[in-house]
Amino acid sequence: MKTNVYVLYGGQSPEHDVSLRSALAVVNRLDRERYRVFPIYIDLDGRWHGGGELAGEVGRPGDLRLSAEETVPMGDILKRWYNESRDSHVVFPVLHGPNGEDGTLQGMLDMLNVPYVGNGVFASAAGMDKIMTKRLMEQARIPQAPYSAVASFEWDKDADGIVRELEAAIGYPCYVKPAAMGSSIGIGRCENREQLLRAVREAFRYDRKIAVEKQIDGREIQLALIGDDEPFCSVAGEFERERDFFSYERKYASGKLTMRIPARLDDGVYARLRTMALRAFRTLDGAGLMRVDFFVTDDNDVYFNEVNTLPGFTENSMFPAMLTHDGRRTFAELLDELIELAFRRYRAKRGSFERRAER
């Protein structure tokens, strides 16, 4: 019997359009001999639209924007989830950003008792919050750039004093980042006080907490992990580019990105990166998938940058490219593996719950 896969995408997030592009790749690569594929679209107003089974490939990301007239009531989908075996359906989230990869969706799916692809509540929430991630990486003794955390209420009370503290502790150039945002949205690079003030105001549009980091002069190197207790770590990858800020537009809109897989690294540097990536995955209690990003300087010093607990699956996304580069798996087989990991984790959790109930 085929497994029902519900691909959940869109959402009330600045990364809405990226999610559509990821969803397009996923729905078109899922093996229709093994799965029945159902889209679930969350529009920008937060309305859920459950689509019927997709018969074939979808042409464009915009074709996944389901309207109210062409959707199945979510109540009918929930009844199916409750009335059918849990082994017959799984949710595949490709919701990037807030309310998608920050633990809120994962908590809801846990409450619904539905298997789903990817990280659980804790890893998702901690991994989405850059400040919390940095504090956890400090505990794990993973080197990273000097940073400061600033809350909006602190800024409102004493912006001048905070600027002086940031200039003394971090200096220029630096980066200002919303705590819980991805795809380089809301991030600003600053070389002076005027740029810092502007970047802080912009970052606070997206979050009530921001991180201010010292710039590390180096290449950004990424590694992809897949698995659970003993995750597999990919070769390293990088986008070939000038060493300036990698904006949202350059990531997704320019169409001029060049991937280099594997990245040009000494074997010893890769070994250090792999060790740190695995430690970061386990520190966050990762499950399913994760991308871990680092900076590598010209002197081969290594600094942790960030994790992504629900990395992109678009045509420009490094995560699937790194995991399919070595020929171990195709894109479709990567999706198969993630779905199997979702069921394995669900069965393990259910087994723990049942053993506790027996006591």
Secondary structure, 3 states (H helix, E strand, C coil): CCEEEEEEEECCCCCHHHHHHHHHHHHHHCCCCCEEEEEEEECCCCCEEECCCCCCCCCCHHHHCCCHHHCECHHHHHHHHHHCCHHHEEEEECCCCCCCCCCHHHHHHHHHCCCECCCCHHHHHHHHCHHHHHHHHHHCCCCECCEEEEEHHHHHHHHHHHHHHHHHHCCCCEEEEECCCCCCCCCEEECCHHHHHHHHHHHCCCCCEEEEEECCCCEEEEEEEEECCCCEECCCEEEECCCCCCCHHHHHHCCCCEEECCCCCCHHHHHHHHHHHHHHHHHCCCCEEEEEEEEECCCCCEEEEEEECCCCCCCCCHHHHHHHCCCCCCHHHHHHHHHHHHHHHHHHHHHHHHHHHHC
